[in-house]
Structures are given as structure tokens and as C-alpha cells.
Amino acid sequence: MGRRNKAYFKDLHQQAYDRLTGMQAFGESKKEAVANGTAKDKIFSFNTYKELLEAYEVFYQVHQG
């Protein structure tokens, strides 16, 4: 299993940024999302988003080698 279009691919940094950006749910009700079962893949707090992004940046710098 490989990439179908090998001419274009996202690097690890862009993949993580896209994933975190897609998980943003600022202003949405966490209580309602938990009741619906959709809270697992969402980030409700900007501070949590910022901390996850910083943690990823440290991970990325360490693994760039």
C-alpha cells in the first residue's frame, strides 16, 4: 500500500497541522458532543489546541534528526 499520486504528498508537519485544524470545535458545546458521541475527535479549547501544536512541534524537531 503506497500513495497513489507519488508526485504530490504532504510532509509530516502539514499532515499534523491539517489534522489539528480539522479537530477544532471552538465555541461548540462539549457537553452536547459527549452526549452525541462525537467529542472524541474534537478540540474544544484553544489552550488545548495550542499545547498540542507545541507538543507536536517539539516532536517534529526531535525526529527531523
NORDA-V301276 format. One record per helix or strand of 2 or more residues. SS is the DSSP state (a for helix, b for strand). FROM is the first residue (numbers start at 0). TO is the last residue. Records with the same first field share a line. If there is no record, write none. Layout:
SS: FROM-TO ; FROM-TO
This chain:
a: 11-21 ; 29-35 ; 38-40 ; 45-63
